[in-house]
Amino acid sequence: MRLMVGQRTVLVTGATGNVGRHVVAQLLDTGARVRALVRDPRIAALPDDVELVRGDLTEPESLRAALDGVGPLFLLWPFLSAEGAAEAVDVLAEHPRRIVYVSAMAVQDDLEPQANGVWGQVEDLIKRSGLEWTFLRASGFATNTLGWADQIRVEGIVRWPYGDAARSLIHERDIAAVAVRALTEDRHTGATYVLTGPEAVTQAEQVRIIGEVVGLPVHWEELAPEVARQQLVAAMGDLAFADSSLEYWARLRTEPEPVTRTVEEVTGTPARTFAEWARDHADDFRRLATAEVAEMYVSSFRTGNLGAAFGLLSPDMVRAAPMEGAGEPAELRGLDAIMENSQRLNADYEIHGVDVDDPLVNQDRFAVRFAFDETHIPTGKRRTTAKVCLYTVADGRVTREEVYYHEAPHLPA
Ligand SMILES: NC(=O)c1ccc[n+]([C@@H]2O[C@H](COP(=O)([O-])OP(=O)(O)OC[C@H]3O[C@@H](n4cnc5c(N)ncnc54)[C@H](OP(=O)(O)O)[C@@H]3O)[C@@H](O)[C@H]2O)c1
């Protein structure tokens, strides 16, 4: 029996993420009233009928504003440690009746919470909170393979260790589908669901499937585990996490990840295959056309998602901006040099806002006009600085930027 849909508000944390976006969409389909906890409502880009409330899971007091009138709560704890989780769960447990938490298949019931990673510890806090709970212990998310997208787009090769490690990766829509059932039906209280995809697929095979879907030959190239370890530590900043992940993947060469039928048992529909996931995400792996790069670049700037904008730049991009010179070379080579230059130029400015015009596209190039509303801090002078940037695109990435100013920017003293 479905309950409370249309009566109590469902609060969704992580609503802008892989799983949360689908939880929101699928809840709306049931007619539920949905509130999303987001850190920045301006860039949440969620459907209009979702109520956005600003809050941060690391600032428990900020969560209270989101809780009024809430029935069920969808929780993910998007951190590698459980530090601060007790305080957050304490506040979150004040209003809702029911909590559905995205945990991980790694949790083992015969271990103490401390030995079960962040997920076991958060599960334990929830159990002790007095709320009705459902735990979704998910296998690896298929979205993890988006980490290969750059290599696939640019070189058609994925370099990673343990190509024969077999994983039962799950589609984020399936986790969301189970979550929505657990949020809106009574019968899941106290259930711990182990959720996986419908089959275990080796990593090398996943890469082949992505290539097939995208229409590009994509090859697997075995990477030494030690090199992958360094990359993981650089990306996650956590040595223990890198080591335990590598150890786990090594084991999957001989012991494939288990496969459960829980998605089908709960939702009535079989879990989606990895090939279905790859088809849903083909655009994420495809080499982008110039017009697509231009649109994504401009919209990333407009929504303040600079990380996404910088992700479209080639690491060895060249920037030609003679008026920024001040004795520096007029051409800078490589993203590191370009970022350093940008920090140097902006150090003396307070930027109040930026207007970004629609891109003008011609074959492999596009131009964008930016107008910065900014104050030059040393002189206190506020002005609008306009510039036009002409970008060249190759293989779906920006490889060159030429900058044209109306008036030279103030250069640091
Ligand atoms: N990847 C896997 O293989 C795997 C397997 C099992 C379990 N899990 C668990 O699944 C979760 C990740 O899910 P996902 O991939 O859907 O997430 P995601 O795409 O990485 O997105 C993270 C979400 O968390 C929100 N968030 C980040 N910091 C926050 C903060 N300080 N306060 C409030 N919200 C914050 C972000 O919202 P804003 O940035 O918009 O605020 C975003 O919506 C993690 O808890 C992970 O442990 C992952």
The ligand as a MOL file (V3000), in Angstrom:
LIG
                    3D

  0  0  0     0  0            999 V3000
M  V30 BEGIN CTAB
M  V30 COUNTS 48 52 0 0 0
M  V30 BEGIN ATOM
M  V30 1 N 29.7590 5.1490 -6.1960 0
M  V30 2 C 29.5730 3.9490 -5.7140 0
M  V30 3 O 30.0080 2.9360 -6.2670 0
M  V30 4 C 28.7800 3.7940 -4.4340 0
M  V30 5 C 28.4410 2.5220 -3.9760 0
M  V30 6 C 27.6920 2.4130 -2.8020 0
M  V30 7 C 27.2920 3.5570 -2.1250 0
M  V30 8 N 27.6480 4.7770 -2.6060 0 CHG=1
M  V30 9 C 27.2230 5.9740 -1.8580 0
M  V30 10 O 26.4050 6.7520 -2.6970 0
M  V30 11 C 26.5460 8.1220 -2.3510 0
M  V30 12 C 26.8310 8.9630 -3.5890 0
M  V30 13 O 25.6590 9.0190 -4.3570 0
M  V30 14 P 25.6270 9.7940 -5.7540 0
M  V30 15 O 26.6440 9.1900 -6.6760 0
M  V30 16 O 24.2100 9.8570 -6.1780 0 CHG=-1
M  V30 17 O 26.1240 11.2180 -5.3150 0
M  V30 18 P 26.9030 12.2970 -6.1930 0
M  V30 19 O 26.4360 12.2540 -7.6050 0
M  V30 20 O 28.3530 12.1450 -5.8880 0
M  V30 21 O 26.3830 13.6470 -5.5670 0
M  V30 22 C 26.6430 14.0020 -4.2340 0
M  V30 23 C 25.4250 14.7200 -3.7160 0
M  V30 24 O 25.6790 15.0730 -2.3580 0
M  V30 25 C 25.4140 16.4680 -2.1830 0
M  V30 26 N 26.3460 16.9920 -1.2120 0
M  V30 27 C 27.6990 17.0050 -1.2770 0
M  V30 28 N 28.2100 17.5970 -0.1850 0
M  V30 29 C 27.1490 17.9640 0.5800 0
M  V30 30 C 27.0310 18.6230 1.8240 0
M  V30 31 N 28.1090 19.0560 2.5020 0
M  V30 32 N 25.7920 18.8490 2.3170 0
M  V30 33 C 24.6920 18.4760 1.6180 0
M  V30 34 N 24.7390 17.8300 0.4410 0
M  V30 35 C 25.9640 17.5850 -0.0700 0
M  V30 36 C 25.6140 17.0950 -3.5330 0
M  V30 37 O 24.7520 18.2060 -3.5860 0
M  V30 38 P 25.1620 19.7030 -3.9150 0
M  V30 39 O 26.5900 19.6560 -4.4000 0
M  V30 40 O 24.1860 20.1170 -4.9700 0
M  V30 41 O 24.9680 20.4340 -2.6700 0
M  V30 42 C 25.1190 15.9990 -4.4750 0
M  V30 43 O 23.7250 16.0920 -4.6530 0
M  V30 44 C 27.6870 8.2200 -1.3330 0
M  V30 45 O 27.1350 8.3100 -0.0520 0
M  V30 46 C 28.3920 6.8950 -1.5190 0
M  V30 47 O 29.0360 6.4570 -0.3380 0
M  V30 48 C 28.3590 4.9250 -3.7430 0
M  V30 END ATOM
M  V30 BEGIN BOND
M  V30 1 1 1 2
M  V30 2 2 2 3
M  V30 3 1 2 4
M  V30 4 1 4 5
M  V30 5 2 4 48
M  V30 6 2 5 6
M  V30 7 1 6 7
M  V30 8 2 7 8
M  V30 9 1 8 9
M  V30 10 1 8 48
M  V30 11 1 9 10
M  V30 12 1 9 46
M  V30 13 1 10 11
M  V30 14 1 11 12
M  V30 15 1 11 44
M  V30 16 1 12 13
M  V30 17 1 13 14
M  V30 18 2 14 15
M  V30 19 1 14 16
M  V30 20 1 14 17
M  V30 21 1 17 18
M  V30 22 2 18 19
M  V30 23 1 18 20
M  V30 24 1 18 21
M  V30 25 1 21 22
M  V30 26 1 22 23
M  V30 27 1 23 24
M  V30 28 1 23 42
M  V30 29 1 24 25
M  V30 30 1 25 26
M  V30 31 1 25 36
M  V30 32 1 26 27
M  V30 33 1 26 35
M  V30 34 2 27 28
M  V30 35 1 28 29
M  V30 36 1 29 30
M  V30 37 2 29 35
M  V30 38 1 30 31
M  V30 39 2 30 32
M  V30 40 1 32 33
M  V30 41 2 33 34
M  V30 42 1 34 35
M  V30 43 1 36 37
M  V30 44 1 36 42
M  V30 45 1 37 38
M  V30 46 2 38 39
M  V30 47 1 38 40
M  V30 48 1 38 41
M  V30 49 1 42 43
M  V30 50 1 44 45
M  V30 51 1 44 46
M  V30 52 1 46 47
M  V30 END BOND
M  V30 END CTAB
M  END
